[in-house]
């Protein structure tokens, strides 16, 4: 991956719907060459998917919480059980006093409480500690190293 690839990634993270002609112009390539570079980045797994950045509050996800999940057993093989809870946006196996860290979005705190109940239903889960976010200062995309 060279500097042109890194610039393309940065531009695509800003707006993935940009035309290849615009991408190419921004990095000094033809539209065809930019398209080929992006295809290679996809094939290599650097670009995992193309998505839309949706305002969570606008679609009923105004309550954001980070939940530390404590367990009595190794949770590294439990990814599918966590993924089965649709309100979980992310789940990470972590080191420390907890085993898993999850990012949860719900419309209400009552719905968050229901998610916590469902987390307890996962085999091995022995406790949770939820932190509700009051405000998000910023969220940034993965750095391309540029």
C-alpha positions as CSV (number, residue, x, y, z in Angstrom):
1,X,0.0,0.0,0.0
2,X,1.5,3.3,-1.1
3,X,0.7,7.0,-0.5
4,X,-1.9,7.0,-3.3
5,X,-3.7,4.1,-1.8
6,X,-3.7,5.9,1.6
7,X,-5.1,9.0,0.0
8,X,-7.8,7.0,-1.7
9,X,-8.8,5.4,1.6
10,X,-9.0,8.8,3.3
11,X,-11.2,10.2,0.5
12,X,-13.5,7.1,0.5
13,X,-13.9,7.3,4.3
14,X,-15.0,10.9,3.9
15,X,-17.5,10.0,1.2
16,X,-17.7,6.5,-0.2
17,X,-20.1,7.5,-3.0
18,X,-17.5,9.7,-4.8
19,X,-17.2,8.9,-8.5
20,X,-13.9,7.3,-9.6
21,X,-13.3,10.3,-11.8
22,X,-13.3,12.6,-8.7
23,X,-11.2,10.2,-6.7
24,X,-8.7,9.9,-9.6
25,X,-8.5,13.6,-10.0
26,X,-7.8,14.1,-6.3
27,X,-4.9,11.7,-6.4
28,X,-3.6,12.3,-9.9
29,X,-4.9,9.2,-11.6
30,X,-7.4,8.5,-14.3
31,X,-10.9,7.2,-13.3
32,X,-10.0,3.8,-14.5
33,X,-6.7,3.7,-12.6
34,X,-8.5,4.9,-9.4
35,X,-11.2,2.2,-9.9
36,X,-8.5,-0.5,-10.3
37,X,-6.7,0.7,-7.1
38,X,-10.0,0.6,-5.1
39,X,-10.7,-2.9,-6.5
40,X,-7.3,-4.1,-5.4
41,X,-7.8,-2.6,-1.9
42,X,-11.2,-4.5,-1.7
43,X,-9.6,-7.8,-3.0
44,X,-6.8,-7.5,-0.4
45,X,-9.4,-7.0,2.4
46,X,-8.2,-3.5,3.2
47,X,-11.6,-2.2,2.3
48,X,-14.0,-4.5,4.1
49,X,-17.3,-3.0,3.1
50,X,-19.0,0.2,1.9
51,X,-21.6,1.6,4.2
52,X,-23.7,4.6,5.1
53,X,-23.1,6.7,8.3
54,X,-26.6,6.9,9.9
55,X,-27.5,9.2,12.8
56,X,-28.3,6.7,15.5
57,X,-30.8,9.1,17.3
58,X,-32.7,9.6,14.1
59,X,-33.5,5.9,13.9
60,X,-34.2,5.1,17.6
61,X,-30.7,4.7,18.9
62,X,-30.3,7.7,21.1
63,X,-29.1,5.9,24.2
64,X,-25.5,4.9,23.8
65,X,-23.9,2.6,26.5
66,X,-20.6,0.8,26.8
67,X,-21.0,-2.4,28.9
68,X,-18.2,-4.3,30.5
69,X,-19.2,-8.0,30.7
70,X,-17.8,-10.1,33.4
71,X,-17.7,-13.9,33.1
72,X,-16.9,-17.1,34.9
73,X,-15.3,-18.6,31.8
74,X,-13.4,-17.7,28.7
75,X,-15.8,-15.8,26.4
76,X,-13.6,-15.8,23.2
77,X,-15.8,-18.4,21.6
78,X,-19.1,-16.6,22.3
79,X,-19.1,-14.1,19.5
80,X,-22.2,-15.6,17.8
81,X,-24.2,-15.3,21.1
82,X,-23.3,-11.6,21.4
83,X,-24.0,-11.0,17.7
84,X,-27.5,-12.4,18.2
85,X,-28.4,-9.3,20.2
86,X,-29.2,-6.7,17.6
87,X,-28.7,-3.7,19.8
88,X,-25.0,-4.6,20.2
89,X,-23.0,-2.6,17.6
90,X,-19.7,-3.9,18.7
91,X,-18.3,-6.7,20.9
92,X,-14.6,-7.0,21.9
93,X,-12.8,-9.7,23.9
94,X,-10.6,-7.6,26.3
95,X,-8.0,-8.1,29.0
96,X,-8.6,-6.8,32.5
97,X,-11.2,-7.3,35.1
98,X,-14.0,-7.9,32.5
99,X,-14.0,-10.3,29.6
100,X,-15.9,-8.5,26.9
101,X,-16.7,-4.9,26.1
102,X,-19.8,-4.2,24.1
103,X,-21.2,-1.0,22.5
104,X,-25.0,-0.8,22.8
105,X,-27.5,1.5,21.2
106,X,-31.2,1.6,22.3
107,X,-34.0,4.2,22.2
108,X,-34.6,4.1,26.0
109,X,-32.9,3.1,29.2
110,X,-35.7,0.6,29.6
111,X,-34.6,-1.1,26.4
112,X,-31.0,-0.9,27.6
113,X,-32.1,-2.8,30.8
114,X,-33.6,-5.5,28.6
115,X,-30.3,-5.8,26.7
116,X,-28.5,-6.3,30.0
117,X,-31.0,-9.1,30.8
118,X,-30.2,-10.8,27.5
119,X,-26.5,-10.4,28.1
120,X,-26.9,-12.3,31.4
121,X,-28.6,-15.1,29.5
122,X,-25.4,-15.8,27.7
123,X,-23.7,-18.8,29.2
124,X,-20.7,-17.8,31.4
125,X,-21.8,-14.2,31.9
126,X,-21.6,-13.4,35.6
127,X,-22.0,-9.6,35.7
128,X,-22.2,-6.4,33.7
129,X,-21.2,-2.8,34.3
130,X,-22.8,-0.3,32.0
131,X,-21.7,3.3,31.3
132,X,-24.2,5.5,29.5
133,X,-22.7,8.2,27.3
134,X,-24.2,11.6,27.7
135,X,-22.5,13.2,24.6
136,X,-20.2,12.1,21.9
137,X,-17.5,14.7,21.2
138,X,-16.4,12.9,18.0
139,X,-16.0,9.6,16.3
140,X,-13.3,9.2,13.7
141,X,-12.6,6.6,11.0
142,X,-9.6,4.3,11.1
143,X,-6.4,6.2,10.4
144,X,-4.9,5.5,7.0
145,X,-1.5,6.6,8.2
146,X,-1.5,9.6,6.0
